[in-house]
Structure formats: structure tokens, C-alpha cells
Amino acid sequence: MGRMRINDEQYQHMAYAWGLNYDMENKVIYGERSGYPLLIYASNALAPLMFTITTSAVSTFYPPIGNVEENLLKSRAPMLTSAVQRNSRIILSSKNTFDINEAQKNVACILSALISFMQERGFMPCCESCGYSVHTEILQTGHEYRHLCPPCGERIAASIWQNMPSGKASSNNVIKGILGTVLGAILGFIFMTLFPSYTYTILVSGLMAGTFPASIGVCMGGRPCKATKITIVVIVVLTVFVGYNANYVLAFMTERNMSVGVAAKTYISLMLAGMANMKLWTWRLTAAYIAAAVGGFSSYLSASSKFNKTYKVAHIGRYRR
């Protein structure tokens, strides 16, 4: 069964039927009913006719909506699945359906039940931030919607814009990224040097040699620029090669009781004289590079996933009054 799709025209038709407006750009339904600000949107992209309904209101005579009030609302609107209140924000959810006419009737019934309930209990619409009973607008920040008075909306929107991560890497971040990559390379080098050069262990050490530089470099430096990415690749390549060969030098030191200098000279001499098993040496080095590539790439994607998040700030329906 294919994914169900509802187009803008259908959502707009439902909005008008509820006495509300449809924001085509932000894909939400908004407006006022009996003085209460309302926002309606599809709860899940895979269920376009299952809706979330929000408003902001408080009562000075009755407690916030709890289990008792939720059951009362469900008795009046059986298609309601949940009703909760967090401070002044009231959130209701409708049952899922695959019939657009049924969905329209379900939400219409829920809206009637909600508004009657709030009127009976003296709920007054208010700003979610300051709590004053004034005209509110809907501020969308990412995937969150809040009913805010204009001053609070402007203040919160400005704060979010100011603290949004930059889409470009600063020079300071480049330096931090390179330092983080070097630090990760040192850790990777230690793994490459200390782990025995067996086929299965070389895969583990190679994985670490790729993982540490990529993950630490991105975490410390933030969004990497092209130069930083190239630096990470070069450092990983050098780390694997130097660490792999340093492992053999360490083996000469421990097995033959040699100093660092003597062990290094002996190892290089044997390599140049063709006395080493180059087929095995090449195979293990290649395996280490493959493991490093897998570890580095996956770690980079994981560490940089935060840069792919959608940061959105929008005032819903501000210019439609």
C-alpha cells in the first residue's frame, strides 16, 4: 500500500470548513475560534490525516487539564486520543483515518468540544512565555510551535537567530578542527603501534585510526571547510602508515631488546633489502586503510549530522490579519 498524500488544496478546504486559515508555505492550519488561538497540523508525515491541535489558555478557577479533564473531553469527542496541558499550552491529538471527510468531521468535533470545555471553565487565552492574556501569534522554531505575544515572539525569534550555528566554518574553528584531528591522530597512532599486526587486530586499530581524527576534529572544530576535510584525510593516511610501521619497530624493540634508533634502522634495512614478506605487509596495510576509511567516514557523518538539521524560525499568519 502506497503512502497517502494530501495536497494543499485539500488542507485548505478543511481549514475553511473549520473557520480557520491554511498557511501553504509552512503547511499548518491556524486562526481563532471564539477568541481562542488555534494551530492544527499533521502529527506525522506518514499519517497526513492524524492531527495535533494546540492552543494556549489558563483558568484561574479550575486546575490544568489532567486525567479527569482528558476523559471528559474524550467522552465528548470519542475520536480524541489524548489531551494534555503543559503550563498554558494545551495539546490534543486526533485518531488517524484514511478518509478525508471523516478526518474533517473528527477535528470539527474535537474543536467544538475543546472550545465548549474552555468556555465552561473560564479558560483565558494567553502568551505561553509571559502569561499575559493578550493577542498572540504563532512562532515556529524548527518543529515546535508556540503561541506568543508579539514582544515575546520577537525576543525569542531574535535569540534563536543569534544562536543559530553558522553555515560556514570560521578560521578559529578551522584551527580547532585541525588540532582536534591531530589529537585524534595521536590516539589512533597509539592503537596502531600497540596492537599486534595480526589481520583481525589490524582491522580494529585501523578503524580507530580513522575514527578518532574524524570524530574529534569535527566535534572540536564544528562545520569543517574543504581545507579541514583534506587535512583530516591526509592526517589519517599518515597516521595509518606511520602507526603500522611503528608497530613493527616496537616489535623489534621488545623481541630483540633494541633501542628505538637501532630498531628503526634494522627495520628499514630489512625492508630495503627485500627480506620482508611484502605480500603480507601490503595486504595488512591495505586492510588497515580500508578499516580507517570506514571508521573515518562513518564517524564524520555521525559527528557532522548536527549540521544537517533544519533550523527554521517563522511567524505563522503574521501578515494575514
Secondary structure, 3 states (H helix, E strand, C coil): CCCCCCCHHHHHHHHHHCCCEEECCCCEEEEEECCEEEEEEEEECCEEEEEEEEEEEEECCCCCCCHHHHHHHHHHCCCEEEEEEECCEEEEEECCCCCHHHHHHHHHHHHHHHHHHHHHCCEEECCCCCCCCCCCEEEEECCEEEEECHHHHHHHHHHHHHHCCCCCCCHHHHHHHHHHHHHHHHHHHHHHHHCCCCHHHHHHHHHHHHHHHHHHHHHHHCCCCHHHHHHHHHHHHHHHHHHHHHHHHHHHHHHHCCCHHHHHHHHHHHHHCCCCCHHHHHHHHHHHHHHHHHHHHHHHHHHCHHHHCCCCEEEECHHHC
